[in-house]
Each structure stands twice: as structure tokens, then as C-alpha cells.
């Protein structure tokens, strides 16, 4: 267009000397029209160039976005794969914990069932109507508390004939449960005791325990199931402030409990496994 303008201008100059004023005016008007067209074309060209630059910038931005999306998609694919793997591992962990909980519940249920059976056996064999014999369960352990007046003469550790009748019933139940242990626990009141060869209430409580254990052993109880223990005057049921209360505290308690290596060990193992799984 610039060449066209120059050509028109040159032609106009050349002809200005040899054309009439009318023709000159026409040529001048034509030149102005051509100039206007040129200006308009220049404006449109600049606008097109600007649009092209903007379009190119948008295209570049879109290409970068597409590249980012492709990269993100690849990352999402990797994350999805890892997520699926993590979900699967989590489900497996939950199943393992549920299995451990079930096994633990089964162990506790089994122990509780056996404990209930022992209580029933003792109550049937020993009798529940005797006020001097008390049978109860505390934390899954069977306790039989026998008043000393059924077992010993006052201040003595020699077992009475009546006591042997009661202990024979205890031995029958213990013998039916070879997987359980039987701890005989002697208790005294707080009245000082000192009759040689015994020195004090500690000695008396332990000696009474071993006397009962020997009777149970003579009645056929496996000595491996028996444990001797004395608590002296230090675990009273009531205050030693009256003769009646002191008589209540003088007692022998027989504790029947599962062997640690067979029942509680199993429960502890499951608890540790469950705890380890949680960590």
C-alpha cells in the first residue's frame, strides 16, 4: 500500500503540470480516498496483529494448562493406585483386628464359662445355706471363704474333723478342674499370737494354710495345683473392735483360679497383639 501511495503521489506531481485544475482536483480527491483506505487498512492490520499476539498468548497458556493437566492426571493415576493400595491395607488391618478381638472375646467367654461352672459345682457340693461358707466371684476368680470355727479350734492350726468333711467337697471340685490352681489363704484377727514354735499372726495364718493344703493333698488334690499363703491380720473384712468382728476376720479363703500359662497368658497375648496392631 505504501508503494501505491508513492506511485499516486508521483503521478500526481507529474501530471499537475499538464492537467487541468478539474482533473487535478479529481486526482487529489482520489489520492485522499486512497490515503483513507491506506489508513483504515493500517488500523485493521495493527488490530489483527494485536489479536494474533493475544491469540498466540492464549494458545501458549492453554498449551501450558494442557501440559499441567496431563502431568496432574499422571500424578492422580499414581495417587489413585497408592490410595487403592492403602485402602486395601487398611481393610486387611481392620480384619486382623476384628479377628484378634473375636479371639480375645472367645478366650474371655471361655474363662467366664468355666468360672461359672466352678461356682455352680462348689455351690452344689459345698452347699450355699451354711452361713460360715461364702462363695463368690470377683474379677473372674472364684473365692470360697470358710470361717475358722469350721476349720480350727481357737488358737490352733490343727484341722478339725468337721473341716475335713467340708474340705472333701472342695477337693472334689478342684480335682474336676486339673487346669486350675487352688490358693489357700489364711487370715487372723489382730490379737497378738505367740505360742512356740510360732512367733506371731503371720506364722499362724501361714501354718493354718499349709495344714489345709496337706488335708487337700491327702484327699487326692494334685500338689502342683496348691499354693500356700498367709495374710496375717492385715486384710480384715471388718474392724477388729468386737469379739464378733474378730471372729469374722479369722477365716481361710480358698482362691480357685485358672493356671496363668493356659488362660490368662492367652488373654494377655491377644491384648498385646491387639495393642501392637493399634500402634
Number of C-alpha atoms within 10 A of each C-alpha: 13 9 8 13 15 11 12 18 15 12 12 16 12 11 14 16 10 10 13 11 11 9 13 17 13 12 19 16 12 13 17 13 12 16 17 12 13 16 13 12 13 13 12 12 12 12 12 12 12 12 12 12 12 12 12 12 12 12 12 12 12 12 12 12 12 12 12 12 13 12 12 12 12 12 12 14 12 12 12 12 12 12 13 12 12 12 12 12 12 12 12 12 14 14 12 14 17 13 13 18 16 13 15 19 14 13 17 17 12 13 19 15 13 16 19 16 12 20 21 15 18 21 20 12 16 22 16 13 9 9 9 14 19 17 19 12 14 7 6 17 17 21 19 21 19 23 20 26 16 19 25 20 12 11 13 14 19 15 18 14 12 12 18 18 13 17 20 19 19 22 23 18 21 24 16 12 15 14 15 20 20 26 19 24 23 29 29 29 25 17 11 11 16 13 12 7 8 12 12 16 24 19 19 26 25 21 20 27 25 21 17 25 21 15 17 24 15 13 17 14 23 16 14 11 20 21 16 19 21 23 19 21 22 14 11 19 14 14 12 17 9 10 9 10 15 20 17 22 22 23 27 26 23 23 19 24 21 21 15 14 9 11 17 16 12 15 19 13 13 19 15 11 14 18 11 9 13 10 5
